[in-house]
């Protein structure tokens, strides 16, 4: 019975790993699953199962080492007026953007703050906010492409580049969470839930 439990745990971990949008999380959870499968194979005498998963452990460990030791380059790229690439990006990710930001429609304004987040020169995130007076800006879009949702893009924007908002006279960011997942993301970034029923979250820019 104990052996079966180990096998079920291993299967569950491998299945969950394939649901991760972050490659780092996928590798970590898959590694733990492979370790459990190796132990399971040895315990029941299924040595081919143990051997294959031992090989998977080596592969996952190698790529995790490479990912953790490499230093990624982040930078911001301002969206210029009439940017064609912006529209290509929005159209390509249209379905996912609609899921996280239902009702979002891009409308260019003079006061708007909009920039791409480049990660190793790959446009992985798009941030758009609209100033609302009195040092407040309302976040219209804070989107990160699948495969890069390990919060590093968000930390780069909200923590390492908080001065960007202050330089533009923005001292408070306001966002609306359309889904529980988005609400959890905002909370992890330091946003505080408001008292209204519109699921409004605010972040004081320090």
C-alpha positions in Angstrom: 0.0 0.0 0.0 2.9 2.4 0.8 4.5 1.7 -2.5 1.3 2.5 -4.3 1.0 5.8 -2.5 4.5 6.7 -3.6 3.6 5.8 -7.2 0.4 8.0 -7.0 2.4 10.9 -5.6 5.0 10.6 -8.3 2.3 10.5 -11.0 0.5 13.5 -9.5 3.7 15.5 -9.3 4.6 14.8 -12.9 1.1 15.7 -14.1 1.1 19.0 -12.0 4.5 19.9 -13.4 3.1 19.9 -17.0 0.5 22.5 -15.9 3.1 25.0 -14.8 3.5 28.1 -17.0 6.8 28.8 -15.4 9.6 26.7 -16.8 11.5 26.9 -13.5 8.5 25.5 -11.5 8.0 22.8 -14.2 11.6 21.6 -13.8 11.5 21.7 -10.0 8.2 19.8 -9.6 9.1 17.4 -12.4 12.4 16.7 -10.6 10.6 15.8 -7.3 8.2 13.6 -9.3 11.2 11.8 -11.0 12.8 11.2 -7.6 9.6 9.7 -6.3 9.3 7.5 -9.4 12.9 6.4 -9.1 12.2 5.3 -5.5 9.0 3.6 -6.5 10.7 1.7 -9.3 13.4 0.5 -6.9 10.9 -0.5 -4.2 8.8 -2.6 -6.5 11.7 -4.0 -8.5 10.8 -2.2 -11.7 14.4 -1.3 -12.6 13.6 0.1 -16.1 11.2 2.7 -14.5 13.9 3.6 -11.9 16.6 3.9 -14.6 14.5 6.2 -16.9 13.5 8.4 -14.0 17.1 8.5 -12.7 18.1 9.8 -16.1 15.3 12.4 -15.9 16.7 13.5 -12.5 20.1 14.2 -14.1 18.5 16.1 -17.0 16.3 18.3 -14.8 19.2 18.9 -12.4 21.4 20.0 -15.2 18.9 22.5 -16.7 17.9 23.8 -13.2 21.6 24.5 -12.5 21.9 26.3 -15.8 18.8 28.4 -15.1 19.8 29.3 -11.6 23.3 30.3 -12.4 22.5 32.4 -15.5 21.9 36.1 -15.0 19.1 37.4 -17.1 19.0 40.9 -18.6 15.9 42.9 -18.0 15.1 46.3 -19.4 12.1 48.5 -20.3 11.1 49.7 -23.8 8.7 52.6 -24.0 5.8 52.2 -26.4 6.1 55.0 -28.9 3.0 56.7 -30.4 1.6 54.6 -33.2 3.6 51.5 -32.4 2.7 48.8 -34.9 4.5 46.1 -32.8 2.2 47.0 -29.8 -0.8 46.0 -31.9 0.9 42.8 -33.1 1.6 41.9 -29.5 -1.9 42.6 -28.4 -3.5 40.7 -31.2 -1.2 37.7 -30.7 -2.0 37.5 -27.0 -5.6 38.6 -27.4 -7.3 35.5 -25.9 -5.2 35.4 -22.8 -5.4 39.1 -22.2 -9.2 38.9 -22.4 -9.1 36.2 -19.8 -7.2 38.3 -17.3 -8.4 41.7 -18.3 -11.9 41.3 -19.6 -13.2 44.4 -21.4 -9.7 45.7 -22.1 -9.5 47.7 -25.3 -6.4 49.6 -26.1 -6.9 53.3 -26.7 -3.8 55.5 -27.1 -3.7 58.7 -25.0 -1.1 61.4 -24.5 -0.8 60.9 -20.7 -0.7 57.1 -20.9 2.3 55.2 -19.5 3.1 52.2 -21.6 6.2 50.0 -21.9 7.3 46.5 -22.8 9.5 44.5 -20.4 12.3 42.9 -22.3 13.9 39.7 -20.8 17.1 38.9 -22.5 15.8 41.1 -25.3 12.5 39.1 -25.6 9.3 41.2 -25.1 7.8 39.2 -22.3 5.6 41.7 -20.6 3.4 44.7 -21.4 2.4 47.4 -18.9 -0.2 50.1 -19.6 -1.4 52.6 -17.0 -3.5 55.7 -17.2 -2.9 58.7 -14.8 -6.1 59.5 -12.9 -4.9 62.7 -11.1 -3.6 63.3 -7.5 -0.6 61.1 -8.0 -2.8 58.1 -8.9 -2.5 55.8 -12.0 -5.0 53.1 -12.9 -3.4 50.0 -14.3 -5.2 49.0 -17.6 -2.9 46.1 -18.5 -0.2 44.2 -16.7 0.4 41.2 -18.9 3.2 38.6 -18.9 3.5 36.0 -21.7 3.3 32.3 -20.8 6.6 30.7 -19.9 7.8 33.9 -18.1 5.3 34.0 -15.2 7.8 33.4 -12.3 7.2 37.0 -11.0 10.6 38.2 -12.1 9.1 40.6 -14.6 6.7 41.9 -12.0 9.4 42.4 -9.4 11.5 44.3 -12.0 8.6 46.7 -12.7 7.1 47.2 -9.2 10.2 47.0 -7.0 13.4 47.6 -9.0 11.8 50.3 -11.2 9.4 51.9 -8.8 11.3 55.2 -9.3 9.9 55.3 -12.9 6.4 55.9 -11.5 7.7 58.5 -8.9 9.5 60.4 -11.7 6.2 60.8 -13.4 4.4 62.0 -10.3 2.7 58.7 -9.6 2.6 57.6 -6.0 -0.2 55.1 -6.0 -1.2 52.4 -8.5 -4.7 51.1 -8.7 -5.6 47.7 -10.2 -8.8 45.6 -10.5 -8.6 41.8 -10.2 -11.0 40.1 -12.5 -10.0 36.6 -11.4 -8.8 35.0 -8.0 -5.5 34.2 -9.7 -5.0 37.8 -10.6 -5.9 38.9 -7.1 -3.3 36.5 -5.6 -0.7 37.9 -8.0 -1.4 41.5 -6.9 -1.2 40.6 -3.3 2.2 38.9 -3.8 3.4 42.2 -5.4 2.3 44.1 -2.3 -1.1 45.4 -3.5 -3.7 45.8 -0.8 -7.4 45.0 -1.3 -9.8 47.8 -1.0 -13.1 47.8 1.0 -15.3 48.0 -2.1 -16.9 45.1 -3.9 -15.2 45.9 -7.2 -12.1 43.9 -6.2 -9.9 47.0 -6.3 -6.3 46.8 -5.2 -3.8 49.6 -4.5 -0.1 49.8 -4.2 1.7 52.8 -2.7 4.9 53.5 -4.7 7.8 54.0 -2.4 
